[in-house]
Amino acid sequence: MNGDRPSLTGDWLRDTRQALMERENAIVLGVLQQPDYPPLPECPACGIAPERIDTRQSELRFGRPDVPTFIDFGPCGHGFQISEAEILRA
């Protein structure tokens, strides 16, 4: 269930955005092909570099100003949430 997901902080999001920008720069500047891409930032729960990181926003709920964004790591399957306030803080 989505409400049972551990929460991530704005600091985590800021660091992850930076890591993703550095990864993209390495890919572009190095003219890398798919098998040579640097790993994605690791899963906060298990420390393993995932094959994918998926994000989606929670369904909107009437009267709820802070709708969380869900972050899922694959294939390990760990899922987290980050509040709108933490996203704005990052």
TIROLUM-280797 format. One record per residue: residue number from 1; residue in one letter; x, y, z of N, C-alpha, C in turn. Coordinates in nm, 4 decimals. Example, Ala and Ser with C-alpha at 12.3 -4.5 7.8 and 13.67 -1.06 7.14 Angstrom:
residues 2
+------+------+----------+----------+----------+----------+----------+----------+----------+----------+----------+
! resi ! resn !    neast !   nnorth !      nup !   caeast !  canorth !     caup !    ceast !   cnorth !      cup !
+------+------+----------+----------+----------+----------+----------+----------+----------+----------+----------+
!    1 !    A !   1.3190 !  -0.5690 !   0.7800 !   1.2300 !  -0.4500 !   0.7800 !   1.3200 !  -0.3300 !   0.7800 !
!    2 !    S !   1.2850 !  -0.2250 !   0.7080 !   1.3670 !  -0.1060 !   0.7140 !   1.2900 !   0.0030 !   0.7870 !
+------+------+----------+----------+----------+----------+----------+----------+----------+----------+----------+
//
This chain:
residues 90
+------+------+----------+----------+----------+----------+----------+----------+----------+----------+----------+
! resi ! resn !    neast !   nnorth !      nup !   caeast !  canorth !     caup !    ceast !   cnorth !      cup !
+------+------+----------+----------+----------+----------+----------+----------+----------+----------+----------+
!    1 !    M !   0.0843 !  -0.1184 !   0.0000 !   0.0000 !   0.0000 !   0.0000 !   0.0882 !   0.1238 !   0.0000 !
!    2 !    N !   0.0475 !   0.2285 !  -0.0694 !   0.1305 !   0.3464 !  -0.0869 !   0.1582 !   0.4204 !   0.0420 !
!    3 !    G !   0.0643 !   0.4236 !   0.1364 !   0.0849 !   0.4948 !   0.2616 !   0.1918 !   0.4330 !   0.3495 !
!    4 !    D !   0.2274 !   0.3087 !   0.3251 !   0.3273 !   0.2394 !   0.4053 !   0.4691 !   0.2597 !   0.3544 !
!    5 !    R !   0.4864 !   0.3384 !   0.2509 !   0.6186 !   0.3592 !   0.1921 !   0.7030 !   0.4504 !   0.2800 !
!    6 !    P !   0.8311 !   0.4200 !   0.2954 !   0.9194 !   0.5132 !   0.3668 !   0.9302 !   0.6445 !   0.2893 !
!    7 !    S !   0.9497 !   0.7530 !   0.3616 !   0.9614 !   0.8846 !   0.2998 !   1.1069 !   0.9201 !   0.2737 !
!    8 !    L !   1.1282 !   0.9912 !   0.1641 !   1.2601 !   1.0432 !   0.1299 !   1.2611 !   1.1933 !   0.1545 !
!    9 !    T !   1.3800 !   1.2499 !   0.1679 !   1.3937 !   1.3924 !   0.1984 !   1.4319 !   1.4726 !   0.0747 !
!   10 !    G !   1.4196 !   1.6024 !   0.0869 !   1.4637 !   1.6921 !  -0.0184 !   1.6126 !   1.6805 !  -0.0430 !
!   11 !    D !   1.6899 !   1.6534 !   0.0630 !   1.8344 !   1.6341 !   0.0473 !   1.8632 !   1.5139 !  -0.0427 !
!   12 !    W !   1.7883 !   1.4042 !  -0.0220 !   1.8061 !   1.2865 !  -0.1069 !   1.7751 !   1.3227 !  -0.2516 !
!   13 !    L !   1.6647 !   1.3954 !  -0.2731 !   1.6251 !   1.4322 !  -0.4082 !   1.7303 !   1.5217 !  -0.4739 !
!   14 !    R !   1.7820 !   1.6191 !  -0.4014 !   1.8845 !   1.7087 !  -0.4558 !   2.0091 !   1.6290 !  -0.4953 !
!   15 !    D !   2.0542 !   1.5398 !  -0.4076 !   2.1723 !   1.4583 !  -0.4371 !   2.1484 !   1.3657 !  -0.5556 !
!   16 !    T !   2.0289 !   1.3101 !  -0.5647 !   1.9964 !   1.2195 !  -0.6747 !   1.9889 !   1.2947 !  -0.8068 !
!   17 !    R !   1.9287 !   1.4126 !  -0.8055 !   1.9260 !   1.4944 !  -0.9279 !   2.0674 !   1.5247 !  -0.9751 !
!   18 !    Q !   2.1563 !   1.5593 !  -0.8821 !   2.2955 !   1.5884 !  -0.9170 !   2.3632 !   1.4648 !  -0.9767 !
!   19 !    A !   2.3412 !   1.3492 !  -0.9145 !   2.4005 !   1.2256 !  -0.9658 !   2.3481 !   1.1926 !  -1.1056 !
!   20 !    L !   2.2196 !   1.2169 !  -1.1291 !   2.1628 !   1.1896 !  -1.2609 !   2.2171 !   1.2860 !  -1.3663 !
!   21 !    M !   2.2394 !   1.4119 !  -1.3288 !   2.2989 !   1.5071 !  -1.4235 !   2.4418 !   1.4667 !  -1.4571 !
!   22 !    E !   2.5187 !   1.4247 !  -1.3568 !   2.6560 !   1.3796 !  -1.3809 !   2.6574 !   1.2555 !  -1.4687 !
!   23 !    R !   2.5621 !   1.1652 !  -1.4467 !   2.5517 !   1.0441 !  -1.5293 !   2.5216 !   1.0819 !  -1.6737 !
!   24 !    E !   2.4261 !   1.1730 !  -1.6930 !   2.3907 !   1.2149 !  -1.8285 !   2.5087 !   1.2816 !  -1.8976 !
!   25 !    N !   2.5821 !   1.3662 !  -1.8246 !   2.7009 !   1.4307 !  -1.8823 !   2.8054 !   1.3276 !  -1.9232 !
!   26 !    A !   2.8267 !   1.2255 !  -1.8413 !   2.9232 !   1.1211 !  -1.8745 !   2.8812 !   1.0466 !  -2.0009 !
!   27 !    I !   2.7512 !   1.0230 !  -2.0150 !   2.6995 !   0.9535 !  -2.1336 !   2.7199 !   1.0391 !  -2.2582 !
!   28 !    V !   2.6825 !   1.1672 !  -2.2490 !   2.6905 !   1.2567 !  -2.3652 !   2.8353 !   1.2879 !  -2.4006 !
!   29 !    L !   2.9133 !   1.3281 !  -2.3014 !   3.0521 !   1.3659 !  -2.3285 !   3.1378 !   1.2470 !  -2.3708 !
!   30 !    G !   3.1060 !   1.1301 !  -2.3186 !   3.1812 !   1.0103 !  -2.3529 !   3.1279 !   0.9392 !  -2.4755 !
!   31 !    V !   3.0197 !   0.9920 !  -2.5331 !   2.9527 !   0.9309 !  -2.6478 !   2.9353 !   0.7806 !  -2.6211 !
!   32 !    L !   2.8769 !   0.7515 !  -2.5048 !   2.8622 !   0.6129 !  -2.4622 !   2.7392 !   0.5481 !  -2.5242 !
!   33 !    Q !   2.7486 !   0.4195 !  -2.5438 !   2.6366 !   0.3389 !  -2.5915 !   2.5768 !   0.2648 !  -2.4719 !
!   34 !    Q !   2.4552 !   0.2175 !  -2.4839 !   2.3782 !   0.1577 !  -2.3745 !   2.4582 !   0.0664 !  -2.2802 !
!   35 !    P !   2.5327 !  -0.0311 !  -2.3252 !   2.5978 !  -0.1196 !  -2.2273 !   2.7039 !  -0.0490 !  -2.1423 !
!   36 !    D !   2.7524 !   0.0662 !  -2.1888 !   2.8586 !   0.1362 !  -2.1179 !   2.8084 !   0.2491 !  -2.0288 !
!   37 !    Y !   2.6777 !   0.2670 !  -2.0163 !   2.6241 !   0.3740 !  -1.9327 !   2.6672 !   0.3554 !  -1.7876 !
!   38 !    P !   2.6978 !   0.4643 !  -1.7172 !   2.7236 !   0.4530 !  -1.5729 !   2.5962 !   0.4078 !  -1.5019 !
!   39 !    P !   2.6082 !   0.3482 !  -1.3847 !   2.4888 !   0.3014 !  -1.3135 !   2.4022 !   0.4170 !  -1.2660 !
!   40 !    L !   2.2749 !   0.3878 !  -1.2475 !   2.1835 !   0.4840 !  -1.1866 !   2.2177 !   0.4976 !  -1.0383 !
!   41 !    P !   2.1732 !   0.6066 !  -0.9729 !   2.1956 !   0.6194 !  -0.8281 !   2.1351 !   0.5000 !  -0.7542 !
!   42 !    E !   2.2009 !   0.4566 !  -0.6492 !   2.1598 !   0.3343 !  -0.5804 !   2.0294 !   0.3512 !  -0.5026 !
!   43 !    C !   1.9650 !   0.2383 !  -0.4812 !   1.8424 !   0.2323 !  -0.4027 !   1.8768 !   0.2664 !  -0.2569 !
!   44 !    P !   1.8013 !   0.3570 !  -0.1924 !   1.8314 !   0.3930 !  -0.0541 !   1.8108 !   0.2778 !   0.0447 !
!   45 !    A !   1.7323 !   0.1784 !   0.0089 !   1.7049 !   0.0678 !   0.1007 !   1.8114 !  -0.0410 !   0.0959 !
!   46 !    C !   1.8545 !  -0.0786 !  -0.0252 !   1.9449 !  -0.1931 !  -0.0363 !   2.0831 !  -0.1571 !  -0.0895 !
!   47 !    G !   2.0986 !  -0.0328 !  -0.1402 !   2.2297 !   0.0108 !  -0.1879 !   2.2701 !  -0.0443 !  -0.3232 !
!   48 !    I !   2.1792 !  -0.1107 !  -0.3929 !   2.2100 !  -0.1684 !  -0.5230 !   2.1723 !  -0.0688 !  -0.6325 !
!   49 !    A !   2.2566 !  -0.0574 !  -0.7342 !   2.2254 !   0.0286 !  -0.8486 !   2.1129 !  -0.0362 !  -0.9275 !
!   50 !    P !   1.9996 !   0.0325 !  -0.9434 !   1.8852 !  -0.0267 !  -1.0121 !   1.9001 !  -0.0216 !  -1.1630 !
!   51 !    E !   1.8188 !  -0.0990 !  -1.2300 !   1.8102 !  -0.0934 !  -1.3759 !   1.7183 !   0.0193 !  -1.4192 !
!   52 !    R !   1.6263 !   0.0577 !  -1.3294 !   1.5330 !   0.1658 !  -1.3612 !   1.4855 !   0.2314 !  -1.2316 !
!   53 !    I !   1.4452 !   0.3573 !  -1.2441 !   1.3806 !   0.4313 !  -1.1364 !   1.2538 !   0.4905 !  -1.1965 !
!   54 !    D !   1.1393 !   0.4492 !  -1.1441 !   1.0104 !   0.4970 !  -1.1940 !   0.9501 !   0.5933 !  -1.0929 !
!   55 !    T !   0.8868 !   0.6993 !  -1.1423 !   0.8172 !   0.7929 !  -1.0554 !   0.6750 !   0.8102 !  -1.1047 !
!   56 !    R !   0.5867 !   0.8344 !  -1.0105 !   0.4477 !   0.8656 !  -1.0451 !   0.3881 !   0.9438 !  -0.9293 !
!   57 !    Q !   0.2900 !   1.0249 !  -0.9627 !   0.2236 !   1.1040 !  -0.8599 !   0.1014 !   1.0296 !  -0.8105 !
!   58 !    S !   0.0759 !   1.0441 !  -0.6835 !  -0.0413 !   0.9832 !  -0.6221 !  -0.1679 !   1.0369 !  -0.6878 !
!   59 !    E !  -0.2716 !   0.9576 !  -0.6832 !  -0.4000 !   1.0069 !  -0.7320 !  -0.4400 !   1.1275 !  -0.6471 !
!   60 !    L !  -0.4970 !   1.2254 !  -0.7126 !  -0.5365 !   1.3469 !  -0.6411 !  -0.6510 !   1.3169 !  -0.5460 !
!   61 !    R !  -0.6436 !   1.3758 !  -0.4300 !  -0.7493 !   1.3572 !  -0.3308 !  -0.8039 !   1.4936 !  -0.2933 !
!   62 !    F !  -0.9348 !   1.5043 !  -0.2944 !  -1.0003 !   1.6312 !  -0.2648 !  -0.9583 !   1.6804 !  -0.1262 !
!   63 !    G !  -0.9159 !   1.8065 !  -0.1201 !  -0.8813 !   1.8669 !   0.0076 !  -0.7436 !   1.8333 !   0.0587 !
!   64 !    R !  -0.6636 !   1.7641 !  -0.0198 !  -0.5293 !   1.7277 !   0.0254 !  -0.4265 !   1.8088 !  -0.0534 !
!   65 !    P !  -0.3633 !   1.9073 !   0.0113 !  -0.2715 !   1.9947 !  -0.0616 !  -0.1363 !   1.9313 !  -0.0929 !
!   66 !    D !  -0.0932 !   1.8359 !  -0.0137 !   0.0401 !   1.7790 !  -0.0308 !   0.0306 !   1.6373 !  -0.0866 !
!   67 !    V !   0.0247 !   1.6253 !  -0.2181 !   0.0115 !   1.4953 !  -0.2838 !   0.1513 !   1.4382 !  -0.3046 !
!   68 !    P !   0.1824 !   1.3203 !  -0.2491 !   0.3175 !   1.2666 !  -0.2621 !   0.3486 !   1.2136 !  -0.4020 !
!   69 !    T !   0.4764 !   1.2085 !  -0.4323 !   0.5259 !   1.1431 !  -0.5519 !   0.5867 !   1.0107 !  -0.5077 !
!   70 !    F !   0.5534 !   0.9037 !  -0.5796 !   0.6050 !   0.7711 !  -0.5469 !   0.7257 !   0.7407 !  -0.6343 !
!   71 !    I !   0.8268 !   0.6805 !  -0.5751 !   0.9505 !   0.6464 !  -0.6446 !   0.9744 !   0.4970 !  -0.6251 !
!   72 !    D !   0.9852 !   0.4242 !  -0.7371 !   1.0047 !   0.2789 !  -0.7330 !   1.1359 !   0.2424 !  -0.8016 !
!   73 !    F !   1.2115 !   0.1539 !  -0.7373 !   1.3393 !   0.1074 !  -0.7898 !   1.3218 !  -0.0351 !  -0.8402 !
!   74 !    G !   1.3800 !  -0.0620 !  -0.9556 !   1.3676 !  -0.1965 !  -1.0119 !   1.5020 !  -0.2480 !  -1.0574 !
!   75 !    P !   1.5263 !  -0.3740 !  -1.0437 !   1.4309 !  -0.4789 !  -1.0116 !   1.4182 !  -0.5111 !  -0.8629 !
!   76 !    C !   1.4864 !  -0.4380 !  -0.7733 !   1.4798 !  -0.4742 !  -0.6310 !   1.3396 !  -0.4589 !  -0.5736 !
!   77 !    G !   1.2594 !  -0.3669 !  -0.6310 !   1.1204 !  -0.3532 !  -0.5895 !   1.0960 !  -0.2606 !  -0.4721 !
!   78 !    H !   1.1989 !  -0.1937 !  -0.4214 !   1.1770 !  -0.1020 !  -0.3108 !   1.1038 !   0.0225 !  -0.3593 !
!   79 !    G !   1.0106 !   0.0700 !  -0.2781 !   0.9330 !   0.1882 !  -0.3123 !   0.9356 !   0.2903 !  -0.2007 !
!   80 !    F !   0.9336 !   0.4159 !  -0.2392 !   0.9403 !   0.5266 !  -0.1446 !   0.8409 !   0.6325 !  -0.1867 !
!   81 !    Q !   0.8236 !   0.7315 !  -0.0998 !   0.7440 !   0.8480 !  -0.1349 !   0.8189 !   0.9727 !  -0.0913 !
!   82 !    I !   0.7907 !   1.0823 !  -0.1599 !   0.8475 !   1.2100 !  -0.1226 !   0.7363 !   1.3129 !  -0.1319 !
!   83 !    S !   0.7259 !   1.3946 !  -0.0291 !   0.6177 !   1.4921 !  -0.0236 !   0.6459 !   1.6099 !  -0.1155 !
!   84 !    E !   0.5397 !   1.6795 !  -0.1509 !   0.5536 !   1.7979 !  -0.2347 !   0.6406 !   1.9017 !  -0.1654 !
!   85 !    A !   0.6276 !   1.9152 !  -0.0355 !   0.7084 !   2.0114 !   0.0409 !   0.8573 !   1.9783 !   0.0292 !
!   86 !    E !   0.8923 !   1.8501 !   0.0363 !   1.0330 !   1.8097 !   0.0247 !   1.0838 !   1.8323 !  -0.1176 !
!   87 !    I !   0.9973 !   1.8099 !  -0.2168 !   1.0378 !   1.8347 !  -0.3565 !   1.0674 !   1.9833 !  -0.3750 !
!   88 !    L !   0.9827 !   2.0676 !  -0.3221 !   1.0038 !   2.2118 !  -0.3348 !   1.1282 !   2.2567 !  -0.2576 !
!   89 !    R !   1.1577 !   2.1907 !  -0.1478 !   1.2760 !   2.2237 !  -0.0669 !   1.4052 !   2.1880 !  -0.1392 !
!   90 !    A !   1.3988 !   2.0857 !  -0.2235 !   1.5181 !   2.0403 !  -0.2944 !   1.5551 !   2.1403 !  -0.4004 !
+------+------+----------+----------+----------+----------+----------+----------+----------+----------+----------+
//
